[in-house]
Amino acid sequence: MIHVFLLIVLANGVIVSQDMYFRSINVCNAYAESIVVRKNPYSISPYVSAYCIPKLVEPEGLLIYDK
């Protein structure tokens, strides 16, 4: 078992992705920051947020990103 960081992506408060694992919190946060786009508050596009959480996983058969 190893500790990794799981990227969680939400659109309008609903989880739309929780399957990307990263070895580094810095890399995970960079992806989260890139995903989040703040648009005009009057836009009809969904509000997107993303964050990383630590998770203990079994690495066999799991794709874990380094970059």
Helices and strands as residue ranges (DSSP letters): E 2-11, E 14-22, H 25-35, E 48-57, E 64-65
